[in-house]
Amino acid sequence: MTIRTDLDKIPVTVITGFLGAGKTTLIRHLMANPQGRRLAVLVNEFGTLGVDGDILKSCADENCPAENIVELANGCICCTVADDFIPTVERLMALPQRPEHILIETSGLALPKPLLKAFDWPSIRSRITVDGVITLADAEAVAQGRFASDPGAVDAQRLADDSLDHDTPLAEVFEDQLSCADIVLLSKTDLVNKAGLEHARTIVTEIAPRPLPVLPMRDGVIDPQIVLGLGAAAEDDLAARPSHHDGHDEHEHEDFDSMVIDLPEIADPDRLVAAIRTLAREQHILRVKGYVAIRGKPMRLLLQAVGERVRTQYDRPWGTQPRQTRLVVIAEHDHIDATAIHAALAGQVAPRG
Ligand SMILES: Nc1nc2c(ncn2[C@@H]2O[C@H](COP(=O)(O)OP(=O)(O)OP(=O)(O)O)[C@@H](O)[C@H]2O)c(=O)[nH]1
C-alpha cells in the first residue's frame, strides 16, 4: 500500500459513457480488485431512483465501506457542481479513513467537461487531481451506428464549430464523452463479432479529437493497472478536450426525459421483458432500470434494459420492504409517450387476489 501524506493529492478517475454502457459494472470490478487502495465512489444518476448506488453499496467491503459510496441522484453532475458536487467531494476527503483513490461515475447523459472544470476550484485543486477520464462505449450500439449514423461524415472540426451543429442529442453526448477521454473502453464485446468490434473502433477513432487507446472489455473486467494511475492531470489539459458546449455556461437536458413508474406485483417476468423489448423498439426507450416484485417470488428482481437488451436477476429477498415494482425509464424527449409506456407496463400487473 502506498504511504500518503496530507500534502499528496488524491487521484480521481472519472468514468463516463452513454446510458447503459457498463460504467457501474466496471466500478464493481475495480472495487473487487482495488490493488491495495482504499477507495471511495461517487455515483451520479439521471433519474430519481438510485439503482446504481444501491448495486454498488451491495459490493461494499473493507477497501470501500458503504459510507465511502455516495450518490448524487436526480441530476446531472455537470450542472450541480457548486451546490452538490464540491461539498460531496469535500465530505469524502474528510472521511476518518481518507480515501486513496476516488472513482466518479457520471450519469450516462452528463457532459464530462464541466465536471473536469470543477477540479479547478481552489478548495479542490490543491487536494485532488483527475488521474484520468475513462469513457465507455457499448461496442454493439456503436457498431450499429446508434450514435453516429454516418461515421464517414464525422469530422472532428465540427466539435469546434457551433455553426455546423447538425448532431442529434445522442451524438452530441457521445462525442463530448469521447473528446474528454484518456482511454476508451469498448464494452460488451460478447455482443459483437470481430468485424463489429473493428467497426466500432473505427467510429470511435474517427470521432475522437486525438489518438486514444481503445481497448475491448467484457463484463467490466479489465486490469485496474490499465485504467487507474494514469497521472493525466486532466484538469490542466482542458483545451485538448473540446466540447459541443464550450463557451456556454449552461447546458440543457431537455433532450432527454426520465419517468418513474410505480406498479404493484407483476404476473410473469418473461412477459414483462417482452413488453419492455417492444417498448424499446416502438417508443425509442434508451434505458429502463429498477426493481420488480414478481407474484409468488420472495426475491426482488433487478431489471436492467439498454435498448432492446434486457437483463434480469433476483438480487435479494424483499424482507420487510413493501413489495412494489419501481422502474425508471429514460427516453429522448421528442419520442417519449408516457401514457403508452405506463399502459404497456401496467398491462403486466398480476390480477388481484
Ligand atoms: N452482455 C453484456 N452486458 C453487459 C456487459 N457489461 C454490462 N452489461 C449489462 O449492461 C447493463 C447496463 O450496465 P451498467 O453497468 O449498469 O451500465 P451503466 O453505464 O452504469 O448504466 P447507466 O448508469 O444507467 O448509464 C446491465 O444489464 C449490465 O449487466 C457486457 O460486457 N456484456
PDBQT file of the ligand as one rigid body, heavy atoms in Angstrom, charges set to zero:
ROOT
HETATM    1  N1  LIG A 401     -23.836  -8.606 -22.499  1.00  0.00    +0.000 N 
HETATM    2  C1  LIG A 401     -23.184  -7.755 -21.706  1.00  0.00    +0.000 A 
HETATM    3  N2  LIG A 401     -23.881  -6.966 -20.874  1.00  0.00    +0.000 NA
HETATM    4  C2  LIG A 401     -23.188  -6.124 -20.077  1.00  0.00    +0.000 A 
HETATM    5  C3  LIG A 401     -21.767  -6.041 -20.097  1.00  0.00    +0.000 A 
HETATM    6  N3  LIG A 401     -21.384  -5.082 -19.213  1.00  0.00    +0.000 NA
HETATM    7  C4  LIG A 401     -22.518  -4.608 -18.653  1.00  0.00    +0.000 A 
HETATM    8  N4  LIG A 401     -23.603  -5.237 -19.162  1.00  0.00    +0.000 N 
HETATM    9  C5  LIG A 401     -25.020  -5.055 -18.814  1.00  0.00    +0.000 C 
HETATM   10  O1  LIG A 401     -25.452  -3.803 -19.316  1.00  0.00    +0.000 OA
HETATM   11  C6  LIG A 401     -26.447  -3.244 -18.438  1.00  0.00    +0.000 C 
HETATM   12  C7  LIG A 401     -26.023  -1.852 -18.023  1.00  0.00    +0.000 C 
HETATM   13  O2  LIG A 401     -24.809  -1.959 -17.273  1.00  0.00    +0.000 OA
HETATM   14  P1  LIG A 401     -24.394  -0.860 -16.197  1.00  0.00    +0.000 P 
HETATM   15  O3  LIG A 401     -23.042  -1.238 -15.678  1.00  0.00    +0.000 OA
HETATM   16  O4  LIG A 401     -25.494  -0.635 -15.226  1.00  0.00    +0.000 OA
HETATM   17  O5  LIG A 401     -24.292   0.414 -17.147  1.00  0.00    +0.000 OA
HETATM   18  P2  LIG A 401     -24.156   1.956 -16.728  1.00  0.00    +0.000 P 
HETATM   19  O6  LIG A 401     -23.298   2.574 -17.757  1.00  0.00    +0.000 OA
HETATM   20  O7  LIG A 401     -23.706   2.054 -15.313  1.00  0.00    +0.000 OA
HETATM   21  O8  LIG A 401     -25.664   2.461 -16.867  1.00  0.00    +0.000 OA
HETATM   22  P3  LIG A 401     -26.259   3.962 -16.506  1.00  0.00    +0.000 P 
HETATM   23  O9  LIG A 401     -25.679   4.319 -15.161  1.00  0.00    +0.000 OA
HETATM   24  O10 LIG A 401     -27.742   3.766 -16.472  1.00  0.00    +0.000 OA
HETATM   25  O11 LIG A 401     -25.824   4.864 -17.586  1.00  0.00    +0.000 OA
HETATM   26  C8  LIG A 401     -26.554  -4.223 -17.269  1.00  0.00    +0.000 C 
HETATM   27  O12 LIG A 401     -27.648  -5.087 -17.511  1.00  0.00    +0.000 OA
HETATM   28  C9  LIG A 401     -25.247  -4.986 -17.312  1.00  0.00    +0.000 C 
HETATM   29  O13 LIG A 401     -25.368  -6.274 -16.751  1.00  0.00    +0.000 OA
HETATM   30  C10 LIG A 401     -21.052  -6.899 -21.006  1.00  0.00    +0.000 A 
HETATM   31  O14 LIG A 401     -19.823  -6.883 -21.126  1.00  0.00    +0.000 OA
HETATM   32  N5  LIG A 401     -21.820  -7.717 -21.782  1.00  0.00    +0.000 N 
ENDROOT
TORSDOF 0
